[in-house]
Amino acid sequence: MAAIAAPDWSGCRRISIVRHPNPSDLSGAARGAHRCPPSAREDPPVTASTRSAPGYWSIALAAAAILAITMGARQTLGLFVAPLDASTGLGVASISFALAIGQFVWGASQPVFGALADHYGPGRALVAGGVLLALGMALTPFMQSEPGLILTLGVLAAAGAGAGSFSILIGAAAGLLPPARRAFASGFINAGGSFGQFVFAPFLQVLIAGFGWMQAMLTMAVLTLATIPLAWPLRRTPEQAAVHASTEGIGLGRQLRIAFADRSYWCLHAGFFTCGFHIAFLVTHLPGEVGLCGLPASVSAAALAIIGLANIAGSLAAGSLSQRYRMKHLLALMYASRAVIVALYLLAPKTPLTFYVFAAALGFTWLATVPPTAGLVGKLFGVRYLATLFGMTLLSHQIGGFFGAWLGGLSRVGFGDYQWMWYADIVLALLAALANLPIRENRPLPAAAPA
C-alpha cells in the first residue's frame, strides 16, 4: 500500500547541505540564529536494536491508539458543558473557564513531558500521563465547585492528555523508527487522534443520554487507563538508551536558545496560536451553538464525529501534499480556508445539514496542521529534541485554546450568543495565514530514484 504520510524528517541533514538558504542573503545575526549545529540536526544512528524491537507496526499502532484515546477524551468535553451546568449550577462561564485552563495546561505540559521523554524515554512519560488523565476524569463527578473542576479537568486530566499527545508520540516514533519509516508513521499517528474524536463523540453522547454525564465520565476514565499498556512498545530499550546517550550532541538549553532566535520558529508559533483558538472554541462551544439554534444535542455530537472523520482524510492529504509543496504554503492555505468556511457558515440557515457540512469542511483542516507544523520543526532543527521543540509550539497552540474556550463562555453570558467570537475567528485565521508566509523553507526536492 502506498505510504500517504506526513513530511519525512529524515532529510534534515540533507537540507542543511543541499537546500539551505544562501548565506549571502542573510545578515550575520540571522546566519548565526537560524543555523543549527550539525550535532543538533543529525538523527540518531539506526542500529540493529532500533530495527528489531519493537516492530514498526507495533510502534505506529500503539501511538495511534494512545492518541485516539487522549484526543477522544479531550475533544469531546464540550458535550459535558450543558449537563455539568444543569447538575452543578455553576454556569457556562465558570465551566468554560475550567476547560480553558485545561486548554492551557494541555499545552504547557507538553514541553515538560517532551523534555522528560527526550531524556528518560517516552514510555515513562506516557504511563504518568495515563494515570493523571484517568484520575482527573474519575474525580470530576465528585466536584461541585469551580476550583474543583479546575483541578480535575483543568489540571489533572489536561496534563495527562498532554503527556499522551502529538509531540511525545510523534517524537517517540521518530526516535524508534528508521528514517525511511518515519513519514508514514507520523501521518498514521495523527490520523489516530481524529479517529478517536470520531468514535468517542457519539459514544459519549449515547452514554450521557442513557446513563447520565457522571457515568459517562467515569466510563471514559476507565477507558483512558488503556494508554498505560499501550505505552509498552514505545519504551526505550537499554540498547536504544545507550545509543541515545552516545549521540547527545548539543544540550537542550542551547537548542532552545537557537530555536527561539529563529524568526521562522516564531512564525510557526503565531499560526499555531490561532489554530488553538479556533479548535478550542469549537470543541467547547459547538454544542452550545447548536442549542442556541434550537437543535437537539445529537446534532452537535454528530458534528464533532464528522469533524474527526473528515480530519483523517485531511491529515493524510496534508502529509502527502507536504512532500510535493512547501509546508508553509499548505499551512497558509488551511488557515485562510477556515476564515472562508466560518464566513459561509454565518450566512447559511442553521439546520442540521448546515452543521454537518460545516463540520466536514472544517474537519478537513482540523488537525491537518499538525504534520506540516511538526515537519517544519523537524526540518529546521532535526528530530533529536523534536518532542520538546514541537511541544513548545503546542504550548502556543493551547494559549490560543485558553482564550478560545474562555472568551467563548464570556461571549455567551455577556451577549447571549457567539457572534463576536465567529468574527474574531475569521480575523485570526487570516492573520495566521499571513504569519506562515515568511517561514524559511525551500522547495521539496524530488524523491531520489531507488538504486
Secondary structure, DSSP 8 states (H G I E B T S, - for coil): -----S--GGGHHHIIIII---GGGS-HHHHHHH---HHHH------HHHHHSS-HHHHHHHHHHHHHHHHHHHTTGGGGHHHHHHHH---HHHHHHHHHHHHHHHHHHHHHHHHHHHHH-HHHHHHHHHHHHHHHHHHGGG--SHHHHIIIIIIIHHHHHHHTSHHHHHHHHHHHS-HHHHHHHHHHHHHHHHHHHHHHHHHHHHHHHHH-HHHHHHHHHHHHTTHHHHTGGGS--HHHHHHHHHT--S-HHHHHHHHHT-HHHHHHHHHHHHHHHHHHHHHHHHHHHHHHTT--HHHHHHHHHHHHHHHHHHHHHHHHHHTTS-HHHHHHHHHHHHHHHHHHHHHS---HHHHHHHHHHHHTTTTTTHHHHHHHHHHHH-STTHHHHHHHHHHHHHHHHHHHHHHHHHHHHHHSSSHHHHHHHHHHHHHHHHHHTT-------------
